[in-house]
Every structure is written in C-alpha cells, then in structure tokens.
Amino acid sequence: MVAMKHVRHPAPTEITLIDVMGALNDPIRVGLVRVLADGREHGWGELRAPVAKSTLSHHLRVLRDAGVTRTRQEGTRCFVELRRDDLDTRFPGLLDAVLDAAHRDDVGAHVGLADDSPAA
C-alpha cells in the first residue's frame, strides 16, 4: 500500500480575496485556471506549461494554498481541479471576470493540456 501525503486545502470560509488575487498575479497560474475551468479533474502530467516540472509544481501549490484549486493524490499520481463552486460562493462573479479578461487579453494561452494540438 502506498502512503498518501495529506495536503491541506483552506476551508471555503478561509479563502481570502487577497490570497486568490495574489495567486492569480502570474500568467502561468492564470493559464492553469483557464485549463481547469473546463470543470474536469486533470492529472498533473496532462498539464502543459513552458516551465520546468518543479516550477509547475510550485504554481500548482500556490493555487492550492490560496484555495483556487483542490489537489488529490492517488498513489504516485496527483490530480487537480478548480474550486469553482467555493470561489463563486465566496466571490460571486470574480472567477468569470478573471477568465473573461484572460481570454480577451490572451493571458495564459501558452498553458494547456498535453493532448492539445497547437493552434494553426
């Protein structure tokens, strides 16, 4: 049996606007949120970003610590999903506004899924 590492996620009431906005002040993290906005849980290995794996891990930890994402470990694999319901409850409309602005300004477009084909 593989030991599971417990990761702490802030409770919905512990998620603060300052922490969320701080986590979203980087284009890689905004790109990760754009990818995760599809509502599905993704394995870390599915995520594609122009950074080293250790840097990607750092970005995912920042998002998790701020309450933006939830991480689940299964054996040696880690999965991540957006905490949309919690964010929408705490800060109605914030996530949609961030995603709309990111799409409009093309912030984080260089982050995707490993199976995404390059834009033509």
C-alpha positions in Angstrom: 0.0 0.0 0.0 1.3 3.5 -0.9 1.3 6.1 1.8 -0.8 9.1 0.9 0.6 12.5 1.5 -2.0 14.7 3.1 -2.3 18.2 1.5 -4.1 21.0 3.3 -6.8 22.9 1.5 -8.3 26.0 3.0 -11.9 25.7 4.0 -14.2 27.8 1.9 -14.5 30.4 4.7 -10.7 30.6 4.9 -10.3 31.6 1.2 -9.5 35.3 1.1 -9.6 37.8 -1.8 -6.0 38.8 -1.2 -4.8 35.2 -1.4 -6.8 34.5 -4.5 -5.7 37.7 -6.3 -2.1 37.0 -5.2 -2.3 33.5 -6.7 -3.7 35.0 -10.0 -0.9 37.5 -10.5 1.1 35.2 -12.7 0.3 34.4 -16.3 1.2 30.7 -15.9 -1.3 30.4 -13.0 -4.0 32.2 -14.9 -3.3 29.8 -17.8 -3.7 26.8 -15.4 -7.0 28.3 -14.2 -8.1 28.7 -17.8 -7.4 25.0 -18.4 -9.1 23.9 -15.2 -12.1 26.0 -16.0 -13.4 23.1 -18.1 -14.7 21.6 -14.9 -12.8 18.4 -15.1 -10.1 17.0 -12.8 -6.7 16.7 -14.6 -3.6 14.8 -13.8 -0.5 16.9 -13.3 1.1 15.0 -16.2 -1.7 16.3 -18.5 -0.8 19.9 -17.9 1.5 21.6 -20.4 3.3 24.8 -19.5 6.6 26.4 -20.7 8.3 25.9 -17.3 10.2 23.1 -15.6 8.2 20.5 -13.7 9.4 21.9 -10.4 8.2 25.3 -11.3 4.8 23.9 -12.5 4.6 22.2 -9.1 5.2 25.5 -7.4 2.5 27.2 -9.4 0.0 24.4 -8.6 0.9 24.7 -4.9 0.3 28.5 -4.9 -3.1 28.0 -6.4 -4.0 25.2 -3.9 -2.8 27.2 -0.9 -4.9 30.1 -2.0 -8.0 27.9 -2.3 -8.2 28.3 -6.1 -7.7 24.6 -6.7 -8.0 21.2 -5.0 -5.4 18.6 -5.3 -5.9 14.8 -4.8 -3.2 12.2 -4.7 -3.8 8.7 -5.8 -0.7 6.5 -5.4 2.1 8.4 -7.1 -0.2 10.4 -9.3 -1.7 13.8 -8.4 -4.9 15.3 -9.8 -6.0 18.9 -9.7 -9.4 20.6 -10.2 -10.7 24.2 -9.9 -12.7 25.0 -6.8 -15.3 26.9 -8.9 -18.2 26.4 -6.5 -16.2 27.6 -3.5 -14.8 30.6 -5.3 -18.2 31.5 -6.8 -19.8 31.3 -3.3 -17.1 33.4 -1.7 -16.6 35.9 -4.5 -19.6 35.9 -6.9 -18.6 36.8 -10.5 -14.8 37.1 -9.7 -13.7 33.9 -11.5 -15.9 34.6 -14.5 -14.5 38.2 -14.7 -10.9 36.9 -14.5 -11.5 34.2 -17.1 -13.2 36.7 -19.5 -10.3 39.1 -19.1 -7.7 36.4 -19.6 -9.4 35.2 -22.8 -9.8 38.7 -24.1 -6.2 39.7 -23.4 -4.8 36.2 -24.2 -3.2 35.8 -20.8 -2.1 32.3 -20.1 -2.9 31.0 -23.6 0.5 29.3 -23.7 -0.7 26.8 -21.0 -2.7 23.9 -22.0 -3.2 20.1 -21.9 -0.6 17.7 -23.2 -3.1 16.3 -25.7 -4.0 19.8 -27.1 -2.9 20.3 -30.6 -1.0 23.5 -31.4 -3.1 26.4 -32.7 -3.0 26.7 -36.5 
